[in-house]
């Protein structure tokens, strides 16, 4: 009798496992497409000025193909090392393109500020950087003037080539309040989106796949002693409509990172679940424009960046782990994530820029 009951329990467990597999709740053996690569950057802050390397990472083989490594002070990938300590000045877009802010490591005067938004397409041989347009950053962000970490985070529209970036100034002109500048593909300013108040900052931003909407998340400035708690209701996920020039708060929460997906009309956010002092260890899927939560799961550590594959099937998550930073991979259909990359703290600071699809002739290590 005992043997029969044990056999029945095993059959029930197998039946339950089969049901989970059929619904996609567990994904065993699935992998991203063979031509997909993670775009990662590592900055070594102990070098003066700090140096950044950019590379493609193949999850299937755990191999790296280097695209760029800073060699001279006059041509560096400009990064933002404050706050969450990630490289905020690089994004992958349009499947095979990577965008960064590049410029001299230090700048002595505004007249010498030659920072550019630049693009590279991974290819065989020496990758060639293509300057898109000048973005003088010497006065545009809160970083001390002239330092290597003066670049803001930014987002590139995949359809029209627009660029959105937070700013405190335009050149030497100080803005009335922190804003997001929307620039055309040639660098002409089309729109300034003011933040909810003078003491707010943008934690992340991303264009919708069709380029008609810009999602951005804001938090008030301050610590436990200086935070103005009356500003907390204005924190959260905002949506800007490029055609109507309107913005609105879609979802009130405390967001550290965001990404469009996994489905059309959805945004995934890395949220601090309890209060503004909590760590962002929850990923929530929000529908837009109605702002309804449809799904969420908890991560094992504080999240710094999110990136979906272009087909929405896989989500890469950058997190802080004990002794360093790591990249986790989650199937959008459901299931458990797994760690696919780890960078010990002594080897630099990690940044997840996104995904690209490689074409024929791309160099591999």
N, C-alpha and C positions, 0 to 999 in steps of 0.2 A: 504493500500500500504506500509506504514511504517513497519507494522507488518510482511508483506511478505519479505521485504528487510532484516529485522533483522533475520528472520528465515533462509534466504539464507546465510547470513554471518556466522551464527552459524554452518550451514551444511558445509560450505567451511572450517571453522576453524577445525571442527572435521575431515574432509577429509584430511586436511594437517597434523594434528596430527597423523592420522592413517598411512599416508605415511612415516612420520619420524620414527614411531615405526617399520614399516616394513623394513626399511633400516638400522635400528640399530642406528640412530642418537640420539634417546632417549632410555634409558634403564630404565624401571620401574619394580621394583620387582625382578630384577636379583641380585644374590648374589654369591660370591665365593663358591666353593665346600665346603661341610660341614667339610671335613678333613683338610682344609687349615688354617694355622695360620700365623700371622705376627710374626717375631722375632724382638723384641725391646730390647734396653738397656737404662738404665737411670744411669747417673753418678752424684753423689752429690759432687760438687767441694768444698763445704764448709767444708767437712771432711778432715782431714790431716793425711795421704794422702787420696785423694779422693777415694770413694768407688763406685763400679759399680754393678748393679743388672741386670740380664738377664732373660727375660720371654717371653712366648708365649701369643699372644693376639688373642682372638676369636672375630671377628667383629660382628657376629650374636648375641652374648650374651653380648658383651662388658666386657668379663671376662679375667682375667690374671692368667696364671699358671707359677709360678716362677721356673726357672731352676737353677739359681746360684745367690748368693750374696757374695761379697768379705767379708771374715771373718778374714783373717790374712794378715799381711804385706808381708809374704813370698810367697803368692800365690794369685796374683791379676790379673784381666783382665787388660792388658796394653792398654791404650787408647791414642789417639792423640787429644788434646783439643785446638790446635792452629787453626788459620784461621776460618773455618766455625763452629768451636766449636761442632763437632760431634764426636762420637766414631768411629774412622776410622779403628780400629783393630779387627773388627768382621765381618764375612760373613756367610750366610747360603748357603749351597750347597748340591747337591745330594739328594734333596727332604727331607731327614730326618736327615741331619747332619749340625751342626753349628761349625764354626771354629773361634778361637780367639788366640791372642797372650797372653801368661800368663807368669808371672815372679814375682820376689820380688818387693815390692813397691819402694825400693831404693837399689842402688848397690854401694858399697864402692870401688870396684876395678874391673878391667876387668876380672880377674880370677874368680870372684864370679858371673859373669854374666850368669845366668842359665835360660834365657828366652827360651820358647818353643812355637812352633805352636801346639795347642791342639784342640781336637775335642770332641764333646759330641753329643750323640743321645738321644733326649728327650724320657724318658721311665718312667714307674711306679716306685715309690720309689725314692731313692736318685740317681740323674744322676751321672754317672761316667765319669770323664774326661780322655781322652786318649792322652798322649803326642805323637806327630807325629815325630818331630825332633827338635834339638836345633837350635835356631836362635839368636845368641848373638846380642842384639840390642844396647848395650852400646855405640857403635861408629857408628851405621849405619844411624842415622838420625840427624836432626839439633837440636833436643831437648837437653837441658843441660844434660851433662853426669850424669847418675845415677838416674834421676828423673822418677817418675811414668808414665809420658806421653812421654816416649821415643819411643813408637811403631809407625811404619808407617802404612799407609793403605796397603792392600794386596788383591790378588785375587787367588782363588783356582780353578784349572781346574777340571771340573766335570768328565772328561773321563779318564785322565791319572794321576790325582793327583798332577800335577805340581802346583807350587806356584810362583807368581810374586809379587815383592815388591820393591819400590823405595829405593835407598841407596846412601849415600855420602861416605861410607866407607865399607870395608869388614874386620871386626875385626879392627885392628889398621892401616890397609893399606888404605890410602886415595885414592879415585878414581880420575882420571883426570878431570872428569866432573860428575855431578849427573847422575845416571843410574838406570835402572830397572834390578834387578837380577831375572833370571828365574831359579828356583830350581826344581830338580826332586822330586819324591814322597819320596825319602830318604834323601833329603836335599842337594844333590850334585849339585853344580852350573853347569848349562848347557849353559847359555848365559847371557851376559851383554848387555843391550840395552842402549846406551848413549842417553841422552836427547839432544835437539837442541843446547844447549849452557850451559855455566857454571852457569848462573843465571836463571835457569828454575826449576819448581817443578811440580810434578804430582798431579792433582786434583782428578782423579779417574781412575780406570782401571778394566777390566773385560775380562775373557776368553770367546770365542765363545762356543756355546753348544757342538761342535765337538772337541774342544780343539786345533784346528789347528791355530787359530788366537788370538792375544791379542790386544784388543782395549785399548788405553790409551789417556788421555787428559792432555795437559801441558799448563802452563801459565808462563810468565816471572816474575821474582821477582821484587819488587820495589814498591814505593808509588809515589804520584804525583811529588815528588821532585827527586827521584832516578831512576825511571823507564827508561830504555834504549828503546825508542820507535822504534829504528831500529830492535828490536827483535820481535815486534808485529806480523809481517807476519808469524813467525814460531809457533805462538800459534794455538792450535786447536786440532782436533781429529786425532790420528795416528793409524795405523794398522800394527802390527808386525806378520809376517808369521813364525811359529815355524819350518817349514820344510826347507824353503829356507834361513832362517836367514836374511830376508830383512824387512825393515820398510819404510813407506811412509806416508806423510801427506794426509789424505783423505778429510778433510773438515776444512777450516780455520774459526775459530770462537773462542769465549771465553767460555769455558765449565767448569761448576762446578760439574757435576755429569753425569754418563752415565749408560746404561743398554742395553743388547742385547734384541731385540724384537721391536714390538710385533710379527713380522713374521720372517721367516728365511731370512738371508741376510739383516737384518735391525738393526740399532742401534738407540736408543732414547737418546737424550742429553738434559741436562738442560743448556740453553745458555743465556749469557748476550746479549740482542738483538742489542744494539746500540754501546757500546764501552766497554773497559775493566773495566771501573769504574761503569758500570751499574750493577744492580742486576740480577741474573739468574732467571727470571720469565717466561721463554718461554721453552716449551718442543718441540723439533724438532725430527722428524723421518728421519733418513738418510739411504740411501741404500749403501751397501758395496759390492764390492770394488769401485764402480764408484763415490760415494760421492754425490749423488743427494738428495735434500730435497723433500720429498713426502708429508709431513704433518707437521702441528704444531698447538699448542694451547697455550694460555696464562694461567698462574697460578695467583692466587691472591696474592702471596707473593714470597719471595726469596726461591729458591729450594736448598736443601742440599743433597738429596739422592733420587734415583729412584730404584724400584725393581719390576720386572714382576713375576707373577705366572709362574710355570713351563710349563703351557699350553699356555701362552701368552695372556690369556683372560682378565687379570686385572693388572693394574699398580698402585702401591703404591708410593706416593710422600711425602717426608718429607719437610716441609716448616717452615720458621720463620713466626710467626704470632704475633700480638700485645699481649704482655704479656707472650710469651712463644714459644713453638714449637708444630707442629701438623702433623698428618698423614692424607692425602687425598687419596681417592680411586677413580680411573677412569676405566670405562669399555673400553677395547681396541677397541671394535666395534664402539665406538663413544658415545657421550653424555656428560652430566655434571658430574663433580666429586662431592664428598661429604666428609665432614670431619668425620673421624671415630675414631680419638684419639687426645687428647689435653693434653699437659703437661705444666702447669704454670711454669714460670721461677723460682719461689721460690722452686720448688720441684726437680730441677736438670736439667740436659741437656740430650736431647733425641737422640737416634740413631736408624735408621731403618737399620737392618742387612739383611733383606730379608724375604723369605717365607719358611715354611716347611710344609710337609704333615705328620700329626700324624698317628700313627698306633694304633692297639688295645693295650690297657693297658697303654696308656699315661695318666699320672695323670692330672686331671683338678681341678680347685678350686671349 
